[in-house]
Amino acid sequence: MNYKEELKNKLEQLKDIDGFPIGTDEDILELSNPPYFTPCPNPFIKDFIEKNGEKYNQATDAYKCLPYTDDIDTNKNDRLTNAHSYHTKSPWHAIQQYIEHYTEKGEIVLDCFSGSGMTGIAAQKSGRKAILSDLSPIASFLTYNYNFSTSSDRFMTQVGKIIDEVDNELNWMTKTKHSDGREGRINSILYSEHFNCPQCSHEFILWDTAVDFVNGKMHDEFNCSSCDATLKRKDCEKSKHIYFDNILNKEIESVKISPVEILYVIDEKRYKKKPDQADFDLIEKINSTPIPDWFPLIPFMQIGERWGDTWRAGVHFGLTHLHHFYSRRNLHFLSKIYAKITDLSDLELKHKLQITFNSFLLRASKKAILAVNYYFHGGGGYIATISGNMYIPSLFFEVEILEQFKTRAKKINEINKSDFSLENCIVSTQSATDYSNIPTNSIDYIFVDPPFGENLMYSELNFLYEAWIKVLTNNSKEAIINKTQNKALNQYNTLMLNSYKELFRVLKPNRWITIEYHNSKSAIWNGLQEALTKSGFVIAHTSVLKNKGGSFVINVSPNSVANDLIINAYKPSEQFLTNFVANAGHNVEIEFIEGLLSSLPIQPMLERTEKMLYSKMIAYYLLKGYQINYDARSFYEMLYQNFIEQDGYWFTSNQINSYADFKKSHNVEELGQGKQESLLFFIVDERSALIWLESFLSNPKSFSDISTAFNKLSNIQGDEVPDLKVLLEENFVFDGSIYRKPSSNEEKLRAIDKRNRTLKREFESLLVEAENSRTKMRKVRKEAIVYGFEEAYRSKKYSDILTIGNKLHKSIIENSPEISEFIEIAEIQAEGLA
């Protein structure tokens, strides 16, 4: 089959799939290597699945797996990972451990936010197959290049040939004169911005004025050389000048810069010098010399001025087009190298060289920042790049391009030494909101490291790379929070929800999805959990991505740990899904809890506590829009009648013996105070406080002991939680001088009834306040609101939910997914009843 011709014939229909990139048909076809890689939605994925996958059959499916809870190797500093400087990389070593846990050899793994392609590497290292996609053409192109190997010798030979040819044509641009008249080769040139003194308007070069050359450091404060005023850089305005841009053929006003030091080599010995007149003359000659080869002549983000959320007025003044991010000398070298690469007829070799070229574009730009301490004192590289933004430093380097090409080629060649095969992966460029080219129930496991809110502005950051390959991100479906794109939290959450719905559809029943999470904002965390549950997944286990030391219990607050969080969720069985939909959730509650408990590790963990089980069931029913038939009391009775409780954790009858074996193997009689050091837990609200107390009071304790331990872990914000003593009196039993957990079913039910009466009174009080108040309520007891909303939802009193919801401050709603969802559903129901 002529795959490229087949792709050409399908392009028009592929344009209907979300995320089809921006580019001409010719450029998309030129960059493609079908069936393995397409910089557009890949129409050959179904063929890949038919060839490598096993069709799902409910009758014969025997898959069973618990979430992964062992230690994780998160080493990112290996030569393979560092081959390219892409701004995000998940550690493939960690992904490999998840893949090997959840799948068997030959099974198919999906990553729809593939970034640099680490999931593909992990899959190939594990003997699995991978479907990899990303909205960004440069990300999918990088993913593809990371996941196949070409001849190492042939690759390096071609690199050497290109370097020699370009050097022969352009080496006149790299010459400088030593003090004795000998000719040196420029290694790099340091540039400095000009500033104006706010006191006397005197123009000065930052490098000359703010640097202490004797001690080798940059001063935070320095004196104006004209009026002697003490200055700080942030108080000084950058100097502007007008120059003629002979590429755009018009005058441009921009920040004034000057070369201040030249680093050069003679006979392998390094020297520094201030530019002399000959150097300035050479720069002028280079700037006036036309560039004969193609380069991207394009407004940044196809907008120009104020291109996006990474644009800064004080940094990007006059930087409207892509070529403004490069010195003219470097643009000559880059365009010449790229012309040599694109002339090659060997497609795979050309692609490997294109991604090599791509890998040093950031360092070749004006983003190459000076590391002052290393520059003067050694001990490390003095040229650095800061990824994740488009910041142009006031002191930047013009680096030597051919040396960068050679250095990066050696790193990229590590991929060629890894023996990766295109037969094991297929790569697509599309939005995760539309996987119409992937069949339902066809994927064995999903690992994703998705975009989180406004962490990174991917399409803006990637434009620097994508302009060179002539295929750009279509960011209409880009899942980020971005003012320029008019995307706030709601738009981001909707895009992520639609993505998870597609992932739920293509994943086989009973299988797992793992999400790597790294964002400290609770609104993003809550939105993620809501989107997963709404799409149909059941979140079974959340853990910390870390190197050493497992944890039995961990809190699910993103603010509580510095490490990334790992979320493991599963798609319920086909039988459960059928029953759940057919009965609108009615009388399926026991089956839901049994499925959840059966999917959890048989060990002490948050997810096995009564409150977490109740919370997960309520969330699942609520987000599916089904009637909630259980309150806290009847839910406990259901647990008591159908499952087994031990040490505050619930198990199925098939699990209780395994739990006893677990405790025996860990030398734990019961999970009491002696085990608390093993529990990674933080108290951030009333619910987490009660869960912690349930665990801590496995053995009765005095108030003093409880208070001391509680205060060490407590970091409550945004929730009006009663005093510790009140929590204890409402939910536990005071027995002489100690507090203990209820020891019988009757005691437990009395405690639940007592708590419910209190929450009911508080909710009724809040309802009266909301009906009469003109201001938003900022301080509320969230558990009272959730309790009242549950009761109102059950009795269809949607107006009560909306009365309070309309008076709650938006921060309360954003940071509580339960409260937010009750309000959203009440709004829908109220409109339907109107």
N, C-alpha and C positions, 0 to 999 in steps of 0.2 A: 504493500500500500504506500502511496505517496502521501505521507502524513501532512506535509506542508500544504499541498494542494487541497487536501481534505479540510484542513484548518481554514484555508482561504475561503472555501465554499461555505463554511459554517459561521463565518465572522458576523454576518448580518443578524442571524438568530441569537448569537452569543451576546450581542449588544443589549438584549433585553434582560440579561442577568445583572443583578445589582453589582456595582463596583467595576463595570467594564472601564478600562483606563482611558486616559486622554492621549491620543496619538493617532497618526494616520495608519490605515490598514497596512501600508508598505512597511512602516517602521515596526509595527507589531509583528508582522511576519518575519522581518529581518532579524529580530531579536529572538525569535522562537526556535526551539529545538523539539518539535513534536515527535512522539507523543509525550515525551518526558517533561518538557517545560513549555509553557505558553505564558507570555506577559498579558494574558487576558483569561477569562474563564476557560478551563481546560475541558474540551469536549470528549477527551479520551479516558476520563476517570472511571466511567462505568466499565469500560473494557479492562482497565487495570484491576478493578474489583472482581470482575467475572473470572479473570485469569488467576488471581492470587487469593481471593477470599473464599469463605465457606458460607453458603446461604443459611440464613437463620431459619430454624425449624423448631417451633415451640414444643412439639411432641418429643423430640429427641435431644433437646438442649439440656445439658447437665452442668452448665457453668455455675461455679460457686466460688466466691472469693471475698475475703474480709479486707477492709481498708488497710493500707500499708502504714505501719507504725514504727518501723525500725529506724535506726540512725541513718542519716543521709550524708553522702559525700557531696559537698557543695563547692569543690575546688573549681575556680574559673581560670586559674592562672596556668593553663597548659598551652602548649604551642599551637595546638589545633584551634582552640577557642580564640586565641589572640591573632589569628591570621588576618582578620579584618577588623576595622575599627568601628563597626556598627554600634549605635548608641545603646542598644539593649541586647543582652545575651543571657539566657537562662543556662545554668551549668548542665551540660549534657550528661555528666557523670550522675547527677541526681535524677534526671529524667530517665536515664537507663534503668535505674533501680526501680522506679515506678513501672516502667514498661515490662520489665521482667517479672514483676510481682503480679500484674493484672492480666498478662497475656501469655500465650504459648508461641513458640517459634513459628514463623510463617504467617501469623495473624496481622491484621491491619490496624495501624495507629493513625489517628487524625490530629493535626494541629492546624487550626484555622487562623491563628495569629503567629505565623511561623517565624517572623523576624529574620534572624540570621540562619535559621535552619537547624538549630541544635537538636530539636526533636527527631529530625531525620537522621542525624549522626547517631543519636542514642538508639534509634530503631535499627539502623544498620549494624551497629556494634552488638545488638542483641539478637540478630538474625530475624528481625521482623520486617514487614513492609510498611511504608508510610505514605500517606496523602498529606501534602503540605501546601498551604495557601496563605496568602496575605493580600490585603488591599493594595499595598504599595508595590509597584513594579520593581523597584530596586531591592526591596526585601525578598520578593519571590525570586528575583534573579540571583541574589546572594544565596538564598536557600538552595536553589538548583546547583550553583557552583560549589557550594560546600558539600554537596552530596554526590559528587562523582569525581573520579580521578582520571587524569590523563598522564601521558608519559612525562615523568619528572625530568629526564634528560632533554627531551625535545622542548619542553616548556622553558627551561633555563637557557637553552641554546638560542631560542627565539628572543628571549629577553635580552641577552647579550648582543644579539644582532641589531635589535631596535636601538639599544643604547648607543652602539657604535655609529649607526647611521645618523641618529639625531645629533650626536655630539659632533660629528663631522660637519653637519650643516649649521649648527647654532653655537659652536664653542666660542665664537667671537663675543658672545654675550656674557661669557663667564670670566672675562679677563680683568685683572687689576694689577697695578704696579706696586712692588715693594719699595721700601725707602731707598734701597740701593739700585733700583731700576730693574731688578729681576721681575719676570712676569709670574703672577700667581693665579690660581684658579679659585674663584669665589665659592665658598661653602655655604654661606648664608649672609643676609644683610638685615640688620636690626633697624626698624623704622620707629619713629616716635611722632606722636601727635603734637600739635602746637596748641597752646592755651593763651587766654588773655587774663591779665591781672584784674580782678574786680575793683581794685582801688585806683589804679592809674591807667588801665587799659593797655599796658605794655604787653606785647606779644612775646612769649617765650616757648622754647622747646622743652617739653617735660623732662626728657632724658638729661639735658644739660643742667636743669635747675633743681630737680627733685632727687637726684641720685647722689649718694655719698660714695665717691670713687675710692676714697682712702679705706673705708671700712667695708665697702662692698655691700651696700644695702640701699633700699628706697625709703626716703623719709616720708612719714605721714604728714608732717608739716615742713614747709620750706619757705624761704624768703624770696620775694620778688627782687630780681637783679636791678630793677629800676628805682622802685620806691621803698624797698626793704620791708614791705608789709609781710606779716606772717600769713601764709596761705595754706589751704588744703585743696587738693585736686577737685573735690566735689563742689567747692565753692567757685571754681574758675570755669568760665565758658570756653568751649573749644573754638579755636580760630577757624574761620571759613575763608575759602578762596574760590575763584572761578577759573576753570580751565576748559579747554576745548577737547571734547571727547571725539576723536576722529573715527571711532567705531560707530557711534550714534550720529556723528556729523552735527553736533550741536554743543553749546556751552552748558556745563554742569557746575553747580555750586556744591562743594563738599568740604569736609573737614581737611584742614591742611596737615600734611605729613612730610617728614624729611628722613632720609637715611642718616643714621647717626654713627653706626659702626659696621665695618665690613670684616667678616671672618673668612680667611682664605688659606690656601695650602700651597706651599712650595716644597717639592721633594719630600712629600709626606709629613712635613712639619707645619704646625698650625700657627697662624698669626692673626692679630687684630689690628685694625687701623681706623682712623676717621676718614670718611670719604674725601678725596681730593677733587680738583677740578676735572681731571680726566675721568673720574668715576661719575661725576654729575653729567659730563658730556656723553658718556656711554649710555646712561639712563635716558637721556634726552633722545639719543639716536634710536634706542630700542623702542621708546614710546612713539616715535614718529614712523617706525618701520611697519608697513602693513602686514597683517597676519594672513599668510596665503592659505592656510588650512582651515577646515571647518571647526567652529566651536559654538556653543549655545549662545546665540544672540537673542536673548529673551528677557522680558521684564520678570523680576523675581515673583514667583507664584502667579505669573501671568498678570500681575496687578501693577507692580512698580512701587510707587510710594505707599507707605503704610500697608505692607503686604499681608500682615497677619498678627497674631498674638505674640510672636517672638520679636516683632519690630519694636525698636526703641528710638524715640526721637533724638536722644543725646548720643546714640551709638551709630545709627544707620542713616544719618543725614547725608543725602547725595548718593546713597547706595541703592539704586533703583533696578539695576539689571544684574544678571548673574556675573558678567565679566568684571563688575566693580569689586567683586570679592577676591580678585586675583591681581597681583602685579602684572604689568604688561610683559615683563620678561618671563614670568611663569606661564602666562597664557600662551606665549609663543611655544614654549616647550611642551605644554600639555596638549595643545592642538596638533603639534607635529607627532608626538607619540601616539595619540589617538588615531591619527590618519594611518600610521604604519600598522596599527592593530586592526582597524576595520578593513584594511585592504587584504587581509589574510583569507584564504579560501577554506582552510581547515576550521570548521564551525566550532568544535569543542575547544580547540586551542585558542581560537579568537575569543570565545566567551571567558575562558580562564584569564586571558590577558586583559579583557575588559574589566573584570572584577578586580584584578590586581591594580589596574589604573584607578578604578573607583575607590580602592581602599586607602589611597593617600590624598584624595581630593581635599579632605578637611585640613590636613597638615600643609597642603600646598597653598591654602588660602590665607587670607589675612587673619584667620582665627588662630594662627600659630603663635601662642603667647610666650613671653619671656618668663622663665623661672629665675628670678633675680638671684636668690641665694646660690643656686647651682651654677649660675653664670659666673659669679665672682669667686666662689669657694669650691666648686667641684662637688663630687659625691653623687651626681645623678645627671640626667639629661636636662639641659637648660632650655630646650624647646618643648612645649607641651601643647596639647589641644584640650579644650573643654567641650565635651559632647553634651547634648541635651538642650542646647540653646543656640542662638545665632549671634552671640556676643562677639564684637570685634574689640580687642584690647587696645589700650592707648600705646602700648609697646608691643609690636609684633614682628615676627621674622618672615622674610622672604627666603624660603628654603631652596636648596639645590634639588631640582626635580629629578634628574637622572639618578642621583644617589637614593632618593626616596623610592623611585621605581625599582631599583635593584634590591633595596632592603625589604620592601613589601613583597617582591616576587619570591624571595627566600621564605617568607612566612606563609604565603599562599601555597608554596610548593609542599608544605606539610600536608595539605589536603591530598596532593597527588601521591604522597607516600602512604596514604591510609587505605588504599585499595577499596574505595567506595564505588558502587556500581549504580548506573541510572536505572537498571532493571528493578531495583529495590524501592524506588521512590517515584512519585509523580507530583509535579508542582504546578499550581494554578495561581492566577492573579484575579481575585474577586472579593466581594464582601461576604462576610460570614452570615449576613442576613438572608442570603439566597444561595442554597446549595441544591438547586433543582437539577444539577448535574451529578448528584450523589443519591443513590437509591435509599429508601427507608430501610431501617434495621440492617445496615450493611457494615457498620464499623465496630471493631472489637474493643477499642479503648480510645479515649480522647485525653490529650494533655494540652492545656493552653496557658499561656502567660499573656492575658489580654491587656489592652490599654485601660488605664484607670484614671478617669476624670481628666484633669488637666496636668497630669504628670509630665507628659511629653506631647509636643505638637508635631506628630509624625510627618504629616504631609509637608509642613514647612521645613522641617529638618532634612527631609529626604529630597527636597527640590534641588539642593546642591548637587546631588548624585544623579537624580532622574533626568535632569536636563541634558546630560551627556548621552544617555541611552535613548533619548527622544520619546520616551513613554512615561507619562506623568500619572500620579495618583488622582483618581476621581474621588474627591473627598466628600461628596454628598452623603455617603454612608459611613464616613469616618466616625468611629465611636470615641469622641473626645468631648470635653467641655471647652468651647472656643468661641470667644465673643465675635471674632471676625466672621465665623461661619454661622453665627446666631444659634449656637448650640449651648444651652444651659444644662443643668442637672437632669431635668425631665427628658430632654432630647437624647442625652447620653444614655439614660436608663432605658429608654424605649429601644434604642439601637442595640444595646446589650441584650435586652429581653428577646428581641427578634432573632438575635444571633443564637442565644441559648435554646430557643424553640427549634431552630434548625438542627442544632447539635443533638437535642433530645430526639428529634425525628430520625436522624441517620444512625444513631447509636443502637446497637442491639439491646433488647431487654435484659435486665439483670446485670448489665455491664456498667463500667465506672467512667467517670470524668474526674480529672484532677485539675484544679485551678491554682496557679501560683499567684499570690496576692501581695502587692506592695504599695500601699497608700495609707496614710495615717488619718484620713478624714472619715469620720464615722458615717457621714451621709453616703459616701461611695461604698463603704462596707455594707451598709444596710441595703442599698440598691442592688448590690451584687447578690446578696442572699435572697432578696425578694424576686429578682429576675430568675435565679436558678429554680426557686420553688414554683413560681408562676409557670415556668416552661415545663414543669413536670418532674424535675429532679428532686430527690430527697437527699438533703445534706446529712451525711452520716458521721463525718469526723473532720475536725479541724486541728491542725498541728502546726508547729513551728519548723521551718526549714533551717536546720542547724546541723553542725558536725557531730557533736558528742552528747551523749546522755539522753535517753528517752524520757518521756514524761507521761504519766498516767492520765492526768487531767490538764487541759489547758483552757484558758479563757478565750473567748472569741472576740475580744476587743482589739482593733488594729492599733490602738494607742498604747497597748500594754507591753508590747515587745518590739525590739529593734529589728528582729529578723523578719524575712518574708513569711507569710502564712501560707499554708497548704490546705486547700479545701478538697475533700473527697466526697463526691456525691454519686448516687447511682440512679439508674433508670429502673423503676419497678418492673416486676414480671408482667408478661403479656396478660396472664390470667387476672392479676390484680387490676391492671389498667382497664381491662374489659369490664370486670365487676364494678369498679369504681365509677366508671362512666354510666354503665347501665342502671345503677342504683342511685346515681347522683350522690355517692358517698354514704348513703344510708345503710347502717348495719355492716359497714366495712371497716369500722374503726379498729376492731380487734385485729383484723387482717393487716391493717396498716402498721400497727404497733409491732405485731409479730414480725413483719417484714423488716421493719427498722431494727429491732433488736437482733434479728438474725444476721443483719449486715454489719453489726458492730463487733469490734474485737472483744473477746471474752476476758475483760479486765475492768478495773474501776475506771470510769470516765464520765465526764459531764453528761454526755449524751444519754447515759443510762439512768439519770436521775428523773424522778417523777416530774419535776417542773420543766425540764428540758423536753421530755417526751410529750408532755401536754402542749408545750409551746409549739413544737414541730407539727403536731397533729392539727392544732388550731390554724397555724399558718398555712398548711397544705389545703385544708378545707376552705379557708377564707379566700385564698388566692385562686382557688378553682371556682369560687362563687357558690359553694354548696352549703346547705344548712348545717350549723354546728349544734349537735344534739347533746353534747356532754358539757357540763360545767366542771369546775375543779373537783367538786365532791363526787359526782357520778363517775368522773374519769378515774379517780383514785379507787373507787369501788370496782370498776372494770379491771384495773391493774391487779387489785387484790384477788379477784376471782379467777383471773386467767393467767397470771404470771407469778413469778417468785421474786421476792425482795430479799436482798442480803446486803448488809453494810450500807444501806441507802441506795443501792443500785438494783435495777430490775433485769430479770433474765427470763428466757423461755425455759420450759421444763427440760428441753434438750441441752440447755447450756449450763445448768446449775452445777453439774458434776465437773464440767470443764473449769468452771470458776473456782471450785474447791481445789482442783489440781493446780490452777494458777497461783492461788494463795500459798499452797504448800511449797511449790517450786520457788516462790519468792520469800519464803519464811515469814509470811504475814498471816496472823490469826484473824485480824480484822483491820479494816482501813481506819485507823485512829490517829491520834496525835503523832505517834512515832513515824507515820508515813507522810506527814505533811510536807516535809522537806522535798519529797519527790513530786509534789503536785505543783505545777506551774499555774498559778491562778492569781487573778487580780479582781478586786471588788470595785465595780464601776457603777452599779445601780442596785436597786432593791432586789431584783431577781438574782443577780450574781451573789449578793450578800446572803440570801436564803439558801442558795445552793452550797455556798461555802460553809454555812452553819450546819447544814445537814451532814456534810462530810466531817466537819471538825467535832461535832457532838456524837460521833460514833461511840465515844466514851463520855459519860457525864463529866461536866467541868464547872468550876466556879465562875462567877461573872468576871472576876478579876483576870483569870486566865483567858477567858474568851475575849475580853476587851483588849488585852495586850496584843494578842495575835491578830484580832480584827483590825486594829488601828495600824498595824504594820503593813497590811495589804490594801487598806481602803484608799481609794482615789475616786470618790463619787462626785460626778459632775452632771448637771442638767436633770437631776431627779431629786424631788423632795422626799427623801427616805426618812422614815421615823427613826428615833434614837435606837441604839442597839438594844437597850433594855425593853423597849416597846416591841421590837421585832421578836425578841426572845419570848416575851409574855404572850404574844399573839400566836406564835407558831410552835412553841415548845412547852415542856412541862417543867415547872419549878418544883423541885423535890428537896425540901429542907434547905440546904445551902448550895445546891448545885442545879444546873439546868441539864435536861436530857431530852432526847427525842421521844415522841409518843411511842409507847411500847406495845400497844394493842390497836386493833382496828378501830375500836370505840374511841380511844384517845385521839387517834389520828383524825377521825371524822369530826370530833368536837373541836379540834384545832382548826380544821378547814372551815367549819361553820362559824367559828369565832372570827377568823380572818375575813371571811366573806361579809359578815355583818358590818365589820369596820370599813371595808372597802366600799360597800354599798352606801353607807352613810356619807363617806367622803365624796363619792361620785355625785350623790344627790345634792350635796353642798356645792360642788363645782358647777352642777347644772344650773342651780339658782344664781350663782355668781355670773355665769356666762349669759344668762337671760337678762341680767340687769346691768352688766358692766359695759362700759364704752371702750375700754382699753383691752389690749391683748394680755392673756395670762401667760406669764413667763415661768412662774414657780408652781409646779403641780406634782402630785404624787402619781407617777406614770402607771403604777400597778392599779391604782384606783380607776384611772381612765380606761385602761385595758379591760378591767373587770366590768365596768359599766358599759363599755362599748360591746362586749361579748353578750351581755344580757339584753341590750337594746337590739342587737343584730338578731338574737334568737327570737325576740318578741316582735321583730319588724318595726321597732320604734326608731326609724332612721332619722327622724327630725331631731331626736335627742343627740344623736351622734353629730349631726351637722351643727346644732346649736353650740356645742362645746368646740367642735372642730373649727368653726369660724372664729372663735375667740382665742385659740391657742397660737402662741408665737410660732413662726415658721421653723425656728430652730428645733423646737420640740417635735414637730411633725417630721422634719427631715431626718432627725436622729433616732426615730422610733418607727421601724417598718410596720409593726403591728398597728400602731395608731394611724399611720399614713394610709394603710390599706383599708382599715375600717372606714375612714373618711371617704376614700375614693369609691368604695363599693356603695356606701350610703348615698353619695351623690348620684351614682348611676341608678340606684333603686328609686330614689326620690324623683328623678326625671321620668322614670318609667311609670310611676304611680300618678304623676301630675296629669 
